[in-house]
Amino acid sequence: MELFKEQEVPELVKYFVTCWRKTCGLRMSYSFVKTGGSGEAYDIIAENVLGKVFFAGEATHRHFPQTVAGAILSGVREASKIAAL
């Protein structure tokens, strides 16, 4: 393989390619911080609107973005805020 010129990489035996675009119900992507970005956008996206509209999802969790855990934790975070109203 040209990518690992200095390493011996075995030939590929098997692979699986997902096609979210064609799979019914799976139209997703994950957030990312661009090179040089601070991650502050995650905090901004997580801000509620007038204490009435709350946002959850991996794109709102600064410490665990791009993960299912971040999505779950953000849901718990927002549920706590709503319960405290």
VEXLO-222968 format. One record per residue (C-alpha): chain; residue number from 1; x, y, z. Coordinates in nm, 4 decimals, decimal comma. Layout:
N
+--------+-----+----------+----------+----------+
! chaine ! num !        X !        Y !        Z !
+--------+-----+----------+----------+----------+
!      A ! NUM !        X !        Y !        Z !
...
+--------+-----+----------+----------+----------+
REM end
This chain:
85
+--------+-----+----------+----------+----------+
! chaine ! num !        X !        Y !        Z !
+--------+-----+----------+----------+----------+
!      A !   1 !   0,0000 !   0,0000 !   0,0000 !
!      A !   2 !   0,1276 !   0,3436 !  -0,0805 !
!      A !   3 !  -0,0080 !   0,4958 !   0,2392 !
!      A !   4 !   0,2176 !   0,2845 !   0,4634 !
!      A !   5 !   0,5317 !   0,2655 !   0,2515 !
!      A !   6 !   0,7621 !   0,1876 !   0,5433 !
!      A !   7 !   0,5358 !  -0,0785 !   0,6987 !
!      A !   8 !   0,4288 !  -0,4191 !   0,5814 !
!      A !   9 !   0,0507 !  -0,4135 !   0,5628 !
!      A !  10 !  -0,1354 !  -0,7371 !   0,4863 !
!      A !  11 !  -0,3756 !  -0,7514 !   0,1941 !
!      A !  12 !  -0,7349 !  -0,6609 !   0,2756 !
!      A !  13 !  -0,9447 !  -0,9705 !   0,3424 !
!      A !  14 !  -1,2924 !  -0,8260 !   0,3899 !
!      A !  15 !  -1,4601 !  -0,4865 !   0,4154 !
!      A !  16 !  -1,8026 !  -0,3321 !   0,4581 !
!      A !  17 !  -1,9148 !   0,0005 !   0,3199 !
!      A !  18 !  -2,2118 !   0,1773 !   0,4724 !
!      A !  19 !  -2,4370 !   0,3838 !   0,2550 !
!      A !  20 !  -2,6346 !   0,6092 !   0,4854 !
!      A !  21 !  -2,7813 !   0,7953 !   0,1912 !
!      A !  22 !  -2,9599 !   0,4861 !   0,0650 !
!      A !  23 !  -3,0555 !   0,3290 !   0,3982 !
!      A !  24 !  -3,4061 !   0,4256 !   0,5051 !
!      A !  25 !  -3,4050 !   0,6240 !   0,8299 !
!      A !  26 !  -3,0290 !   0,6772 !   0,8385 !
!      A !  27 !  -2,9578 !   1,0272 !   0,7194 !
!      A !  28 !  -2,6969 !   1,1386 !   0,9654 !
!      A !  29 !  -2,3579 !   1,2881 !   1,0106 !
!      A !  30 !  -2,1435 !   1,4034 !   1,2995 !
!      A !  31 !  -2,0184 !   1,7468 !   1,3927 !
!      A !  32 !  -1,6520 !   1,8397 !   1,3848 !
!      A !  33 !  -1,4269 !   2,1253 !   1,4850 !
!      A !  34 !  -1,2294 !   2,2653 !   1,1950 !
!      A !  35 !  -0,8538 !   2,2879 !   1,2167 !
!      A !  36 !  -0,7685 !   2,5756 !   1,4467 !
!      A !  37 !  -1,1208 !   2,5871 !   1,5893 !
!      A !  38 !  -1,1803 !   2,6201 !   1,9624 !
!      A !  39 !  -1,4880 !   2,4061 !   2,0106 !
!      A !  40 !  -1,6788 !   2,7064 !   2,1427 !
!      A !  41 !  -1,9469 !   2,6435 !   1,8798 !
!      A !  42 !  -2,0647 !   2,3378 !   2,0736 !
!      A !  43 !  -2,1443 !   2,5614 !   2,3706 !
!      A !  44 !  -2,3200 !   2,8179 !   2,1516 !
!      A !  45 !  -2,5348 !   2,5543 !   1,9812 !
!      A !  46 !  -2,6328 !   2,4169 !   2,3236 !
!      A !  47 !  -2,7725 !   2,7507 !   2,4457 !
!      A !  48 !  -3,1463 !   2,7431 !   2,5038 !
!      A !  49 !  -3,3857 !   2,9938 !   2,3537 !
!      A !  50 !  -3,5671 !   3,2024 !   2,6148 !
!      A !  51 !  -3,5731 !   2,9056 !   2,8520 !
!      A !  52 !  -3,8337 !   2,7392 !   2,6308 !
!      A !  53 !  -3,6451 !   2,5608 !   2,3511 !
!      A !  54 !  -3,3603 !   2,3304 !   2,4509 !
!      A !  55 !  -3,1033 !   2,1611 !   2,2291 !
!      A !  56 !  -2,9422 !   1,8214 !   2,2724 !
!      A !  57 !  -2,7333 !   1,5992 !   2,0498 !
!      A !  58 !  -2,3665 !   1,5208 !   2,0036 !
!      A !  59 !  -2,3147 !   1,8574 !   1,8331 !
!      A !  60 !  -2,4062 !   2,0303 !   2,1594 !
!      A !  61 !  -2,1618 !   1,8463 !   2,3868 !
!      A !  62 !  -1,8191 !   2,0093 !   2,3902 !
!      A !  63 !  -1,6405 !   1,7289 !   2,5748 !
!      A !  64 !  -1,7901 !   1,4300 !   2,3897 !
!      A !  65 !  -1,8769 !   1,5493 !   2,0395 !
!      A !  66 !  -1,9033 !   1,3016 !   1,7544 !
!      A !  67 !  -2,0146 !   1,0258 !   1,9915 !
!      A !  68 !  -2,3312 !   0,8499 !   2,0965 !
!      A !  69 !  -2,2243 !   0,9157 !   2,4546 !
!      A !  70 !  -2,2200 !   1,2893 !   2,3817 !
!      A !  71 !  -2,5709 !   1,2680 !   2,2403 !
!      A !  72 !  -2,6996 !   1,0801 !   2,5453 !
!      A !  73 !  -2,5227 !   1,3040 !   2,7958 !
!      A !  74 !  -2,6558 !   1,6153 !   2,6252 !
!      A !  75 !  -3,0072 !   1,4739 !   2,6473 !
!      A !  76 !  -2,9631 !   1,4142 !   3,0196 !
!      A !  77 !  -2,8210 !   1,7665 !   3,0582 !
!      A !  78 !  -3,1188 !   1,9279 !   2,8858 !
!      A !  79 !  -3,3717 !   1,7083 !   3,0654 !
!      A !  80 !  -3,2194 !   1,8255 !   3,3946 !
!      A !  81 !  -3,2554 !   2,1876 !   3,2887 !
!      A !  82 !  -3,6197 !   2,1341 !   3,1932 !
!      A !  83 !  -3,6956 !   1,9456 !   3,5160 !
!      A !  84 !  -3,5516 !   2,2372 !   3,7154 !
!      A !  85 !  -3,7998 !   2,4855 !   3,5642 !
+--------+-----+----------+----------+----------+
REM end
